[in-house]
């Protein structure tokens, strides 16, 4: 299992979603993607999209207004 990070700080939707999609295509099953964002729309859009794609997803607010979204590739 490999771990990858995407810095999407200061980037509004749909940029974080597009970056996550592109990176997931390059990853192997079981790999973990950590997306860093400070745009609360990303929490809704990215998490919803990842679930629809069949991957595991969770997120945590690491500081006020900044989150890390954890995506484990499943297929």
N, CA, C, O and CB atoms as a CASP TS submission, in Angstrom:
PFRMAT TS
TARGET T0000
AUTHOR 0000-0000-0000
METHOD Language model
MODEL 1
PARENT N/A
ATOM      1  N   UNK     1       0.844  -1.180   0.000  1.00  0.00           N
ATOM      2  CA  UNK     1       0.000   0.000   0.000  1.00  0.00           C
ATOM      3  C   UNK     1       0.884   1.237   0.000  1.00  0.00           C
ATOM      4  O   UNK     1       1.787   1.370   0.826  1.00  0.00           O
ATOM      5  CB  UNK     1      -0.958   0.002   1.216  1.00  0.00           C
ATOM      6  N   UNK     2       0.619   2.120  -0.918  1.00  0.00           N
ATOM      7  CA  UNK     2       1.338   3.388  -1.008  1.00  0.00           C
ATOM      8  C   UNK     2       0.429   4.507  -0.518  1.00  0.00           C
ATOM      9  O   UNK     2      -0.796   4.385  -0.518  1.00  0.00           O
ATOM     10  CB  UNK     2       1.816   3.660  -2.465  1.00  0.00           C
ATOM     11  N   UNK     3       1.058   5.594  -0.102  1.00  0.00           N
ATOM     12  CA  UNK     3       0.307   6.760   0.369  1.00  0.00           C
ATOM     13  C   UNK     3       0.696   7.958  -0.477  1.00  0.00           C
ATOM     14  O   UNK     3       1.878   8.210  -0.714  1.00  0.00           O
ATOM     15  CB  UNK     3       0.573   7.039   1.883  1.00  0.00           C
ATOM     16  N   UNK     4      -0.311   8.694  -0.931  1.00  0.00           N
ATOM     17  CA  UNK     4      -0.104   9.873  -1.763  1.00  0.00           C
ATOM     18  C   UNK     4      -0.807  11.063  -1.121  1.00  0.00           C
ATOM     19  O   UNK     4      -1.830  10.899  -0.455  1.00  0.00           O
ATOM     20  CB  UNK     4      -0.624   9.636  -3.210  1.00  0.00           C
ATOM     21  N   UNK     5      -0.260  12.258  -1.320  1.00  0.00           N
ATOM     22  CA  UNK     5      -0.874  13.485  -0.798  1.00  0.00           C
ATOM     23  C   UNK     5      -1.131  14.439  -1.950  1.00  0.00           C
ATOM     24  O   UNK     5      -0.323  14.570  -2.869  1.00  0.00           O
ATOM     25  CB  UNK     5       0.029  14.156   0.278  1.00  0.00           C
ATOM     26  N   UNK     6      -2.277  15.102  -1.876  1.00  0.00           N
ATOM     27  CA  UNK     6      -2.616  16.162  -2.822  1.00  0.00           C
ATOM     28  C   UNK     6      -2.852  17.444  -2.035  1.00  0.00           C
ATOM     29  O   UNK     6      -3.702  17.483  -1.145  1.00  0.00           O
ATOM     30  CB  UNK     6      -3.874  15.786  -3.677  1.00  0.00           C
ATOM     31  N   UNK     7      -2.113  18.476  -2.358  1.00  0.00           N
ATOM     32  CA  UNK     7      -2.299  19.778  -1.731  1.00  0.00           C
ATOM     33  C   UNK     7      -3.277  20.577  -2.581  1.00  0.00           C
ATOM     34  O   UNK     7      -2.928  21.067  -3.655  1.00  0.00           O
ATOM     35  CB  UNK     7      -0.940  20.534  -1.571  1.00  0.00           C
ATOM     36  N   UNK     8      -4.493  20.701  -2.090  1.00  0.00           N
ATOM     37  CA  UNK     8      -5.520  21.467  -2.793  1.00  0.00           C
ATOM     38  C   UNK     8      -5.919  22.697  -1.982  1.00  0.00           C
ATOM     39  O   UNK     8      -7.023  23.219  -2.137  1.00  0.00           O
ATOM     40  CB  UNK     8      -6.753  20.588  -3.073  1.00  0.00           C
ATOM     41  N   UNK     9      -5.023  23.154  -1.123  1.00  0.00           N
ATOM     42  CA  UNK     9      -5.298  24.357  -0.335  1.00  0.00           C
ATOM     43  C   UNK     9      -5.435  25.548  -1.269  1.00  0.00           C
ATOM     44  O   UNK     9      -4.682  25.689  -2.233  1.00  0.00           O
ATOM     45  CB  UNK     9      -4.179  24.609   0.712  1.00  0.00           C
ATOM     46  N   UNK    10      -6.393  26.393  -0.973  1.00  0.00           N
ATOM     47  CA  UNK    10      -6.680  27.615  -1.735  1.00  0.00           C
ATOM     48  C   UNK    10      -7.234  27.340  -3.127  1.00  0.00           C
ATOM     49  O   UNK    10      -7.230  28.229  -3.978  1.00  0.00           O
ATOM     50  CB  UNK    10      -5.431  28.446  -1.855  1.00  0.00           C
ATOM     51  N   UNK    11      -7.709  26.125  -3.371  1.00  0.00           N
ATOM     52  CA  UNK    11      -8.304  25.776  -4.657  1.00  0.00           C
ATOM     53  C   UNK    11      -9.783  25.463  -4.458  1.00  0.00           C
ATOM     54  O   UNK    11     -10.148  24.629  -3.629  1.00  0.00           O
ATOM     55  CB  UNK    11      -7.568  24.570  -5.303  1.00  0.00           C
ATOM     56  N   UNK    12     -10.622  26.138  -5.225  1.00  0.00           N
ATOM     57  CA  UNK    12     -12.077  25.963  -5.127  1.00  0.00           C
ATOM     58  C   UNK    12     -12.522  24.806  -6.022  1.00  0.00           C
ATOM     59  O   UNK    12     -11.817  24.405  -6.948  1.00  0.00           O
ATOM     60  CB  UNK    12     -12.819  27.273  -5.523  1.00  0.00           C
ATOM     61  N   UNK    13     -13.692  24.291  -5.724  1.00  0.00           N
ATOM     62  CA  UNK    13     -14.288  23.232  -6.539  1.00  0.00           C
ATOM     63  C   UNK    13     -14.506  23.761  -7.952  1.00  0.00           C
ATOM     64  O   UNK    13     -14.838  24.933  -8.133  1.00  0.00           O
ATOM     65  CB  UNK    13     -15.633  22.731  -5.920  1.00  0.00           C
ATOM     66  N   UNK    14     -14.327  22.931  -8.921  1.00  0.00           N
ATOM     67  CA  UNK    14     -14.140  21.479  -8.897  1.00  0.00           C
ATOM     68  C   UNK    14     -12.673  21.031  -8.953  1.00  0.00           C
ATOM     69  O   UNK    14     -12.410  19.850  -9.179  1.00  0.00           O
ATOM     70  CB  UNK    14     -14.881  20.869 -10.046  1.00  0.00           C
ATOM     71  N   UNK    15     -11.723  21.932  -8.755  1.00  0.00           N
ATOM     72  CA  UNK    15     -10.306  21.581  -8.894  1.00  0.00           C
ATOM     73  C   UNK    15      -9.900  20.409  -7.987  1.00  0.00           C
ATOM     74  O   UNK    15      -9.274  19.472  -8.482  1.00  0.00           O
ATOM     75  CB  UNK    15      -9.441  22.797  -8.578  1.00  0.00           C
ATOM     76  N   UNK    16     -10.228  20.415  -6.675  1.00  0.00           N
ATOM     77  CA  UNK    16      -9.839  19.264  -5.849  1.00  0.00           C
ATOM     78  C   UNK    16     -10.429  17.945  -6.347  1.00  0.00           C
ATOM     79  O   UNK    16      -9.759  16.914  -6.311  1.00  0.00           O
ATOM     80  CB  UNK    16     -10.269  19.495  -4.414  1.00  0.00           C
ATOM     81  N   UNK    17     -11.659  17.973  -6.804  1.00  0.00           N
ATOM     82  CA  UNK    17     -12.305  16.765  -7.328  1.00  0.00           C
ATOM     83  C   UNK    17     -11.587  16.272  -8.582  1.00  0.00           C
ATOM     84  O   UNK    17     -11.334  15.076  -8.725  1.00  0.00           O
ATOM     85  CB  UNK    17     -13.792  17.037  -7.637  1.00  0.00           C
ATOM     86  N   UNK    18     -11.265  17.179  -9.478  1.00  0.00           N
ATOM     87  CA  UNK    18     -10.575  16.799 -10.715  1.00  0.00           C
ATOM     88  C   UNK    18      -9.185  16.242 -10.430  1.00  0.00           C
ATOM     89  O   UNK    18      -8.764  15.271 -11.058  1.00  0.00           O
ATOM     90  CB  UNK    18     -10.470  18.001 -11.657  1.00  0.00           C
ATOM     91  N   UNK    19      -8.473  16.850  -9.487  1.00  0.00           N
ATOM     92  CA  UNK    19      -7.144  16.359  -9.120  1.00  0.00           C
ATOM     93  C   UNK    19      -7.234  14.969  -8.478  1.00  0.00           C
ATOM     94  O   UNK    19      -6.415  14.094  -8.760  1.00  0.00           O
ATOM     95  CB  UNK    19      -6.455  17.349  -8.155  1.00  0.00           C
ATOM     96  N   UNK    20      -8.231  14.778  -7.617  1.00  0.00           N
ATOM     97  CA  UNK    20      -8.415  13.472  -6.978  1.00  0.00           C
ATOM     98  C   UNK    20      -8.729  12.401  -8.021  1.00  0.00           C
ATOM     99  O   UNK    20      -8.184  11.298  -7.970  1.00  0.00           O
ATOM    100  CB  UNK    20      -9.544  13.539  -5.927  1.00  0.00           C
ATOM    101  N   UNK    21      -9.596  12.725  -8.953  1.00  0.00           N
ATOM    102  CA  UNK    21      -9.962  11.780 -10.013  1.00  0.00           C
ATOM    103  C   UNK    21      -8.724  11.372 -10.810  1.00  0.00           C
ATOM    104  O   UNK    21      -8.506  10.186 -11.057  1.00  0.00           O
ATOM    105  CB  UNK    21     -11.026  12.399 -10.954  1.00  0.00           C
ATOM    106  N   UNK    22      -7.922  12.343 -11.208  1.00  0.00           N
ATOM    107  CA  UNK    22      -6.723  12.065 -11.999  1.00  0.00           C
ATOM    108  C   UNK    22      -5.736  11.198 -11.209  1.00  0.00           C
ATOM    109  O   UNK    22      -5.171  10.248 -11.752  1.00  0.00           O
ATOM    110  CB  UNK    22      -6.048  13.382 -12.429  1.00  0.00           C
ATOM    111  N   UNK    23      -5.532  11.522  -9.944  1.00  0.00           N
ATOM    112  CA  UNK    23      -4.573  10.772  -9.131  1.00  0.00           C
ATOM    113  C   UNK    23      -5.062   9.348  -8.884  1.00  0.00           C
ATOM    114  O   UNK    23      -4.270   8.407  -8.939  1.00  0.00           O
ATOM    115  CB  UNK    23      -4.331  11.484  -7.795  1.00  0.00           C
ATOM    116  N   UNK    24      -6.360   9.177  -8.612  1.00  0.00           N
ATOM    117  CA  UNK    24      -6.908   7.835  -8.371  1.00  0.00           C
ATOM    118  C   UNK    24      -6.716   6.919  -9.576  1.00  0.00           C
ATOM    119  O   UNK    24      -6.529   5.713  -9.414  1.00  0.00           O
ATOM    120  CB  UNK    24      -8.394   7.924  -8.025  1.00  0.00           C
ATOM    121  N   UNK    25      -6.760   7.478 -10.770  1.00  0.00           N
ATOM    122  CA  UNK    25      -6.557   6.676 -11.976  1.00  0.00           C
ATOM    123  C   UNK    25      -5.144   6.102 -12.036  1.00  0.00           C
ATOM    124  O   UNK    25      -4.927   5.065 -12.662  1.00  0.00           O
ATOM    125  CB  UNK    25      -6.831   7.517 -13.220  1.00  0.00           C
ATOM    126  N   UNK    26      -4.183   6.764 -11.394  1.00  0.00           N
ATOM    127  CA  UNK    26      -2.782   6.338 -11.416  1.00  0.00           C
ATOM    128  C   UNK    26      -2.448   5.388 -10.262  1.00  0.00           C
ATOM    129  O   UNK    26      -1.383   4.772 -10.258  1.00  0.00           O
ATOM    130  CB  UNK    26      -1.868   7.556 -11.361  1.00  0.00           C
ATOM    131  N   UNK    27      -3.340   5.269  -9.299  1.00  0.00           N
ATOM    132  CA  UNK    27      -3.076   4.495  -8.084  1.00  0.00           C
ATOM    133  C   UNK    27      -3.510   3.043  -8.226  1.00  0.00           C
ATOM    134  O   UNK    27      -4.280   2.693  -9.121  1.00  0.00           O
ATOM    135  CB  UNK    27      -3.785   5.126  -6.899  1.00  0.00           C
ATOM    136  N   UNK    28      -2.996   2.198  -7.319  1.00  0.00           N
ATOM    137  CA  UNK    28      -3.364   0.789  -7.280  1.00  0.00           C
ATOM    138  C   UNK    28      -4.385   0.552  -6.165  1.00  0.00           C
ATOM    139  O   UNK    28      -4.488   1.344  -5.229  1.00  0.00           O
ATOM    140  CB  UNK    28      -2.111  -0.099  -7.075  1.00  0.00           C
ATOM    141  N   UNK    29      -5.125  -0.531  -6.273  1.00  0.00           N
ATOM    142  CA  UNK    29      -6.096  -0.905  -5.248  1.00  0.00           C
ATOM    143  C   UNK    29      -5.375  -1.027  -3.903  1.00  0.00           C
ATOM    144  O   UNK    29      -4.312  -1.642  -3.811  1.00  0.00           O
ATOM    145  CB  UNK    29      -6.817  -2.244  -5.619  1.00  0.00           C
ATOM    146  N   UNK    30      -5.961  -0.440  -2.875  1.00  0.00           N
ATOM    147  CA  UNK    30      -5.378  -0.461  -1.540  1.00  0.00           C
ATOM    148  C   UNK    30      -4.548   0.770  -1.215  1.00  0.00           C
ATOM    149  O   UNK    30      -4.240   1.016  -0.049  1.00  0.00           O
ATOM    150  CB  UNK    30      -4.534  -1.673  -1.386  1.00  0.00           C
ATOM    151  N   UNK    31      -4.179   1.554  -2.237  1.00  0.00           N
ATOM    152  CA  UNK    31      -3.417   2.774  -2.003  1.00  0.00           C
ATOM    153  C   UNK    31      -4.290   3.819  -1.323  1.00  0.00           C
ATOM    154  O   UNK    31      -5.513   3.803  -1.456  1.00  0.00           O
ATOM    155  CB  UNK    31      -2.854   3.323  -3.321  1.00  0.00           C
ATOM    156  N   UNK    32      -3.652   4.724  -0.597  1.00  0.00           N
ATOM    157  CA  UNK    32      -4.343   5.765   0.148  1.00  0.00           C
ATOM    158  C   UNK    32      -3.984   7.132  -0.409  1.00  0.00           C
ATOM    159  O   UNK    32      -2.810   7.450  -0.598  1.00  0.00           O
ATOM    160  CB  UNK    32      -3.998   5.685   1.640  1.00  0.00           C
ATOM    161  N   UNK    33      -4.999   7.930  -0.667  1.00  0.00           N
ATOM    162  CA  UNK    33      -4.831   9.308  -1.113  1.00  0.00           C
ATOM    163  C   UNK    33      -5.317  10.233  -0.007  1.00  0.00           C
ATOM    164  O   UNK    33      -6.438  10.091   0.480  1.00  0.00           O
ATOM    165  CB  UNK    33      -5.603   9.572  -2.445  1.00  0.00           C
ATOM    166  N   UNK    34      -4.474  11.179   0.388  1.00  0.00           N
ATOM    167  CA  UNK    34      -4.844  12.171   1.383  1.00  0.00           C
ATOM    168  C   UNK    34      -4.918  13.515   0.675  1.00  0.00           C
ATOM    169  O   UNK    34      -3.907  14.044   0.211  1.00  0.00           O
ATOM    170  CB  UNK    34      -3.826  12.204   2.578  1.00  0.00           C
ATOM    171  N   UNK    35      -6.112  14.053   0.599  1.00  0.00           N
ATOM    172  CA  UNK    35      -6.348  15.317  -0.075  1.00  0.00           C
ATOM    173  C   UNK    35      -6.493  16.411   0.981  1.00  0.00           C
ATOM    174  O   UNK    35      -7.361  16.330   1.851  1.00  0.00           O
ATOM    175  CB  UNK    35      -7.612  15.241  -0.986  1.00  0.00           C
ATOM    176  N   UNK    36      -5.654  17.418   0.903  1.00  0.00           N
ATOM    177  CA  UNK    36      -5.706  18.540   1.840  1.00  0.00           C
ATOM    178  C   UNK    36      -6.497  19.671   1.188  1.00  0.00           C
ATOM    179  O   UNK    36      -6.226  20.056   0.050  1.00  0.00           O
ATOM    180  CB  UNK    36      -4.264  19.018   2.242  1.00  0.00           C
ATOM    181  N   UNK    37      -7.480  20.199   1.922  1.00  0.00           N
ATOM    182  CA  UNK    37      -8.319  21.261   1.372  1.00  0.00           C
ATOM    183  C   UNK    37      -8.741  22.237   2.459  1.00  0.00           C
ATOM    184  O   UNK    37      -8.809  21.894   3.640  1.00  0.00           O
ATOM    185  CB  UNK    37      -9.552  20.669   0.687  1.00  0.00           C
ATOM    186  N   UNK    38      -9.018  23.443   2.036  1.00  0.00           N
ATOM    187  CA  UNK    38      -9.567  24.447   2.948  1.00  0.00           C
ATOM    188  C   UNK    38     -10.877  25.000   2.375  1.00  0.00           C
ATOM    189  O   UNK    38     -11.360  26.051   2.797  1.00  0.00           O
ATOM    190  CB  UNK    38      -8.541  25.599   3.186  1.00  0.00           C
ATOM    191  N   UNK    39     -11.428  24.287   1.428  1.00  0.00           N
ATOM    192  CA  UNK    39     -12.679  24.699   0.784  1.00  0.00           C
ATOM    193  C   UNK    39     -13.767  23.719   1.205  1.00  0.00           C
ATOM    194  O   UNK    39     -13.749  22.560   0.792  1.00  0.00           O
ATOM    195  CB  UNK    39     -12.534  24.748  -0.786  1.00  0.00           C
ATOM    196  N   UNK    40     -14.714  24.173   2.024  1.00  0.00           N
ATOM    197  CA  UNK    40     -15.705  23.248   2.590  1.00  0.00           C
ATOM    198  C   UNK    40     -16.588  22.574   1.544  1.00  0.00           C
ATOM    199  O   UNK    40     -17.163  21.522   1.823  1.00  0.00           O
ATOM    200  CB  UNK    40     -16.575  23.981   3.563  1.00  0.00           C
ATOM    201  N   UNK    41     -16.710  23.139   0.373  1.00  0.00           N
ATOM    202  CA  UNK    41     -17.461  22.493  -0.708  1.00  0.00           C
ATOM    203  C   UNK    41     -16.801  21.173  -1.104  1.00  0.00           C
ATOM    204  O   UNK    41     -17.478  20.239  -1.534  1.00  0.00           O
ATOM    205  CB  UNK    41     -17.561  23.428  -1.934  1.00  0.00           C
ATOM    206  N   UNK    42     -15.492  21.100  -0.960  1.00  0.00           N
ATOM    207  CA  UNK    42     -14.774  19.870  -1.308  1.00  0.00           C
ATOM    208  C   UNK    42     -15.206  18.718  -0.426  1.00  0.00           C
ATOM    209  O   UNK    42     -15.270  17.576  -0.879  1.00  0.00           O
ATOM    210  CB  UNK    42     -13.268  20.076  -1.190  1.00  0.00           C
ATOM    211  N   UNK    43     -15.500  19.008   0.827  1.00  0.00           N
ATOM    212  CA  UNK    43     -15.952  17.952   1.725  1.00  0.00           C
ATOM    213  C   UNK    43     -17.210  17.303   1.168  1.00  0.00           C
ATOM    214  O   UNK    43     -17.328  16.078   1.163  1.00  0.00           O
ATOM    215  CB  UNK    43     -16.211  18.508   3.141  1.00  0.00           C
ATOM    216  N   UNK    44     -18.126  18.097   0.709  1.00  0.00           N
ATOM    217  CA  UNK    44     -19.378  17.571   0.165  1.00  0.00           C
ATOM    218  C   UNK    44     -19.140  16.904  -1.187  1.00  0.00           C
ATOM    219  O   UNK    44     -19.496  15.741  -1.377  1.00  0.00           O
ATOM    220  CB  UNK    44     -20.420  18.693   0.027  1.00  0.00           C
ATOM    221  N   UNK    45     -18.546  17.627  -2.114  1.00  0.00           N
ATOM    222  CA  UNK    45     -18.403  17.146  -3.495  1.00  0.00           C
ATOM    223  C   UNK    45     -17.460  15.959  -3.621  1.00  0.00           C
ATOM    224  O   UNK    45     -17.810  14.957  -4.246  1.00  0.00           O
ATOM    225  CB  UNK    45     -17.912  18.263  -4.377  1.00  0.00           C
ATOM    226  N   UNK    46     -16.281  16.053  -3.043  1.00  0.00           N
ATOM    227  CA  UNK    46     -15.302  14.976  -3.176  1.00  0.00           C
ATOM    228  C   UNK    46     -15.797  13.724  -2.461  1.00  0.00           C
ATOM    229  O   UNK    46     -15.738  12.629  -3.020  1.00  0.00           O
ATOM    230  CB  UNK    46     -13.932  15.411  -2.613  1.00  0.00           C
ATOM    231  N   UNK    47     -16.283  13.873  -1.234  1.00  0.00           N
ATOM    232  CA  UNK    47     -16.737  12.709  -0.460  1.00  0.00           C
ATOM    233  C   UNK    47     -17.890  12.008  -1.181  1.00  0.00           C
ATOM    234  O   UNK    47     -17.900  10.781  -1.281  1.00  0.00           O
ATOM    235  CB  UNK    47     -17.176  13.138   0.966  1.00  0.00           C
ATOM    236  N   UNK    48     -18.851  12.771  -1.678  1.00  0.00           N
ATOM    237  CA  UNK    48     -19.986  12.173  -2.396  1.00  0.00           C
ATOM    238  C   UNK    48     -19.522  11.446  -3.654  1.00  0.00           C
ATOM    239  O   UNK    48     -19.966  10.330  -3.921  1.00  0.00           O
ATOM    240  CB  UNK    48     -21.017  13.253  -2.767  1.00  0.00           C
ATOM    241  N   UNK    49     -18.643  12.060  -4.420  1.00  0.00           N
ATOM    242  CA  UNK    49     -18.152  11.452  -5.659  1.00  0.00           C
ATOM    243  C   UNK    49     -17.377  10.168  -5.361  1.00  0.00           C
ATOM    244  O   UNK    49     -17.562   9.155  -6.036  1.00  0.00           O
ATOM    245  CB  UNK    49     -17.262  12.446  -6.430  1.00  0.00           C
ATOM    246  N   UNK    50     -16.498  10.216  -4.339  1.00  0.00           N
ATOM    247  CA  UNK    50     -15.680   9.043  -3.991  1.00  0.00           C
ATOM    248  C   UNK    50     -16.573   7.867  -3.592  1.00  0.00           C
ATOM    249  O   UNK    50     -16.327   6.732  -4.000  1.00  0.00           O
ATOM    250  CB  UNK    50     -14.698   9.385  -2.837  1.00  0.00           C
ATOM    251  N   UNK    51     -17.603   8.138  -2.799  1.00  0.00           N
ATOM    252  CA  UNK    51     -18.529   7.066  -2.397  1.00  0.00           C
ATOM    253  C   UNK    51     -19.207   6.457  -3.616  1.00  0.00           C
ATOM    254  O   UNK    51     -19.346   5.237  -3.700  1.00  0.00           O
ATOM    255  CB  UNK    51     -19.591   7.603  -1.416  1.00  0.00           C
ATOM    256  N   UNK    52     -19.631   7.293  -4.561  1.00  0.00           N
ATOM    257  CA  UNK    52     -20.295   6.793  -5.767  1.00  0.00           C
ATOM    258  C   UNK    52     -19.357   5.945  -6.614  1.00  0.00           C
ATOM    259  O   UNK    52     -19.805   5.057  -7.340  1.00  0.00           O
ATOM    260  CB  UNK    52     -20.829   7.955  -6.596  1.00  0.00           C
ATOM    261  N   UNK    53     -18.058   6.214  -6.524  1.00  0.00           N
ATOM    262  CA  UNK    53     -17.070   5.443  -7.283  1.00  0.00           C
ATOM    263  C   UNK    53     -16.729   4.121  -6.604  1.00  0.00           C
ATOM    264  O   UNK    53     -16.052   3.276  -7.188  1.00  0.00           O
ATOM    265  CB  UNK    53     -15.802   6.262  -7.473  1.00  0.00           C
ATOM    266  N   UNK    54     -17.202   3.941  -5.362  1.00  0.00           N
ATOM    267  CA  UNK    54     -16.995   2.679  -4.669  1.00  0.00           C
ATOM    268  C   UNK    54     -15.740   2.603  -3.816  1.00  0.00           C
ATOM    269  O   UNK    54     -15.325   1.513  -3.421  1.00  0.00           O
ATOM    270  CB  UNK    54     -16.960   1.599  -5.650  1.00  0.00           C
ATOM    271  N   UNK    55     -15.137   3.736  -3.530  1.00  0.00           N
ATOM    272  CA  UNK    55     -13.935   3.770  -2.700  1.00  0.00           C
ATOM    273  C   UNK    55     -14.323   4.093  -1.257  1.00  0.00           C
ATOM    274  O   UNK    55     -15.403   4.621  -0.991  1.00  0.00           O
ATOM    275  CB  UNK    55     -12.915   4.814  -3.244  1.00  0.00           C
ATOM    276  N   UNK    56     -13.411   3.762  -0.324  1.00  0.00           N
ATOM    277  CA  UNK    56     -13.615   4.135   1.077  1.00  0.00           C
ATOM    278  C   UNK    56     -13.156   5.573   1.254  1.00  0.00           C
ATOM    279  O   UNK    56     -12.147   5.988   0.684  1.00  0.00           O
ATOM    280  CB  UNK    56     -12.844   3.173   2.047  1.00  0.00           C
ATOM    281  N   UNK    57     -13.909   6.336   2.054  1.00  0.00           N
ATOM    282  CA  UNK    57     -13.554   7.736   2.265  1.00  0.00           C
ATOM    283  C   UNK    57     -13.895   8.147   3.691  1.00  0.00           C
ATOM    284  O   UNK    57     -14.880   7.691   4.272  1.00  0.00           O
ATOM    285  CB  UNK    57     -14.281   8.647   1.250  1.00  0.00           C
ATOM    286  N   UNK    58     -13.069   9.004   4.228  1.00  0.00           N
ATOM    287  CA  UNK    58     -13.292   9.608   5.535  1.00  0.00           C
ATOM    288  C   UNK    58     -12.568  10.948   5.522  1.00  0.00           C
ATOM    289  O   UNK    58     -11.714  11.189   4.670  1.00  0.00           O
ATOM    290  CB  UNK    58     -12.785   8.677   6.712  1.00  0.00           C
ATOM    291  N   UNK    59     -12.906  11.810   6.457  1.00  0.00           N
ATOM    292  CA  UNK    59     -12.218  13.098   6.519  1.00  0.00           C
ATOM    293  C   UNK    59     -12.173  13.577   7.955  1.00  0.00           C
ATOM    294  O   UNK    59     -12.935  13.129   8.811  1.00  0.00           O
ATOM    295  CB  UNK    59     -12.912  14.145   5.621  1.00  0.00           C
ATOM    296  N   UNK    60     -11.246  14.512   8.195  1.00  0.00           N
ATOM    297  CA  UNK    60     -11.082  15.084   9.521  1.00  0.00           C
ATOM    298  C   UNK    60     -10.706  16.555   9.359  1.00  0.00           C
ATOM    299  O   UNK    60      -9.960  16.929   8.454  1.00  0.00           O
ATOM    300  CB  UNK    60      -9.999  14.307  10.346  1.00  0.00           C
ATOM    301  N   UNK    61     -11.240  17.373  10.253  1.00  0.00           N
ATOM    302  CA  UNK    61     -10.861  18.785  10.258  1.00  0.00           C
ATOM    303  C   UNK    61      -9.599  18.901  11.113  1.00  0.00           C
ATOM    304  O   UNK    61      -9.644  18.685  12.324  1.00  0.00           O
ATOM    305  CB  UNK    61     -12.030  19.709  10.811  1.00  0.00           C
ATOM    306  N   UNK    62      -8.475  19.241  10.481  1.00  0.00           N
ATOM    307  CA  UNK    62      -7.208  19.273  11.205  1.00  0.00           C
ATOM    308  C   UNK    62      -6.973  20.612  11.908  1.00  0.00           C
ATOM    309  O   UNK    62      -6.327  20.657  12.954  1.00  0.00           O
ATOM    310  CB  UNK    62      -6.064  18.986  10.252  1.00  0.00           C
ATOM    311  N   UNK    63      -7.478  21.666  11.355  1.00  0.00           N
ATOM    312  CA  UNK    63      -7.534  22.977  12.006  1.00  0.00           C
ATOM    313  C   UNK    63      -8.821  23.622  11.540  1.00  0.00           C
ATOM    314  O   UNK    63      -9.459  23.134  10.607  1.00  0.00           O
ATOM    315  CB  UNK    63      -6.268  23.876  11.665  1.00  0.00           C
ATOM    316  N   UNK    64      -9.207  24.703  12.171  1.00  0.00           N
ATOM    317  CA  UNK    64     -10.455  25.352  11.779  1.00  0.00           C
ATOM    318  C   UNK    64     -10.390  25.773  10.313  1.00  0.00           C
ATOM    319  O   UNK    64      -9.556  26.588   9.920  1.00  0.00           O
ATOM    320  CB  UNK    64     -10.741  26.573  12.679  1.00  0.00           C
ATOM    321  N   UNK    65     -11.292  25.199   9.514  1.00  0.00           N
ATOM    322  CA  UNK    65     -11.375  25.537   8.103  1.00  0.00           C
ATOM    323  C   UNK    65     -10.389  24.804   7.209  1.00  0.00           C
ATOM    324  O   UNK    65     -10.223  25.177   6.048  1.00  0.00           O
ATOM    325  CB  UNK    65     -11.176  26.978   7.944  1.00  0.00           C
ATOM    326  N   UNK    66      -9.738  23.779   7.716  1.00  0.00           N
ATOM    327  CA  UNK    66      -8.813  22.988   6.904  1.00  0.00           C
ATOM    328  C   UNK    66      -9.038  21.513   7.191  1.00  0.00           C
ATOM    329  O   UNK    66      -9.072  21.093   8.348  1.00  0.00           O
ATOM    330  CB  UNK    66      -7.336  23.385   7.187  1.00  0.00           C
ATOM    331  N   UNK    67      -9.193  20.727   6.124  1.00  0.00           N
ATOM    332  CA  UNK    67      -9.523  19.312   6.255  1.00  0.00           C
ATOM    333  C   UNK    67      -8.529  18.442   5.509  1.00  0.00           C
ATOM    334  O   UNK    67      -7.832  18.891   4.599  1.00  0.00           O
ATOM    335  CB  UNK    67     -10.928  19.047   5.747  1.00  0.00           C
ATOM    336  N   UNK    68      -8.486  17.190   5.920  1.00  0.00           N
ATOM    337  CA  UNK    68      -7.815  16.136   5.169  1.00  0.00           C
ATOM    338  C   UNK    68      -8.868  15.079   4.840  1.00  0.00           C
ATOM    339  O   UNK    68      -9.573  14.584   5.720  1.00  0.00           O
ATOM    340  CB  UNK    68      -6.602  15.520   5.980  1.00  0.00           C
ATOM    341  N   UNK    69      -8.955  14.749   3.555  1.00  0.00           N
ATOM    342  CA  UNK    69      -9.881  13.726   3.089  1.00  0.00           C
ATOM    343  C   UNK    69      -9.040  12.492   2.777  1.00  0.00           C
ATOM    344  O   UNK    69      -8.086  12.558   2.002  1.00  0.00           O
ATOM    345  CB  UNK    69     -10.714  14.208   1.826  1.00  0.00           C
ATOM    346  N   UNK    70      -9.407  11.363   3.393  1.00  0.00           N
ATOM    347  CA  UNK    70      -8.682  10.102   3.222  1.00  0.00           C
ATOM    348  C   UNK    70      -9.468   9.213   2.259  1.00  0.00           C
ATOM    349  O   UNK    70     -10.620   8.870   2.524  1.00  0.00           O
ATOM    350  CB  UNK    70      -8.465   9.381   4.600  1.00  0.00           C
ATOM    351  N   UNK    71      -8.849   8.845   1.151  1.00  0.00           N
ATOM    352  CA  UNK    71      -9.508   8.029   0.129  1.00  0.00           C
ATOM    353  C   UNK    71      -8.683   6.761  -0.072  1.00  0.00           C
ATOM    354  O   UNK    71      -7.511   6.825  -0.441  1.00  0.00           O
ATOM    355  CB  UNK    71      -9.667   8.818  -1.223  1.00  0.00           C
ATOM    356  N   UNK    72      -9.308   5.606   0.176  1.00  0.00           N
ATOM    357  CA  UNK    72      -8.645   4.332  -0.078  1.00  0.00           C
ATOM    358  C   UNK    72      -9.223   3.737  -1.348  1.00  0.00           C
ATOM    359  O   UNK    72     -10.418   3.450  -1.422  1.00  0.00           O
ATOM    360  CB  UNK    72      -8.810   3.354   1.123  1.00  0.00           C
ATOM    361  N   UNK    73      -8.376   3.554  -2.341  1.00  0.00           N
ATOM    362  CA  UNK    73      -8.829   3.035  -3.626  1.00  0.00           C
ATOM    363  C   UNK    73      -9.275   1.588  -3.481  1.00  0.00           C
ATOM    364  O   UNK    73      -8.541   0.765  -2.934  1.00  0.00           O
ATOM    365  CB  UNK    73      -7.717   3.149  -4.680  1.00  0.00           C
ATOM    366  N   UNK    74     -10.473   1.269  -3.965  1.00  0.00           N
ATOM    367  CA  UNK    74     -11.058  -0.057  -3.820  1.00  0.00           C
ATOM    368  C   UNK    74     -11.161  -0.836  -5.125  1.00  0.00           C
ATOM    369  O   UNK    74     -11.300  -2.059  -5.099  1.00  0.00           O
ATOM    370  CB  UNK    74     -12.408   0.064  -3.218  1.00  0.00           C
ATOM    371  N   UNK    75     -11.097  -0.165  -6.244  1.00  0.00           N
ATOM    372  CA  UNK    75     -11.207  -0.897  -7.511  1.00  0.00           C
ATOM    373  C   UNK    75     -10.422  -0.216  -8.597  1.00  0.00           C
ATOM    374  O   UNK    75     -10.398  -0.691  -9.732  1.00  0.00           O
ATOM    375  CB  UNK    75     -12.660  -1.030  -7.935  1.00  0.00           C
TER
END
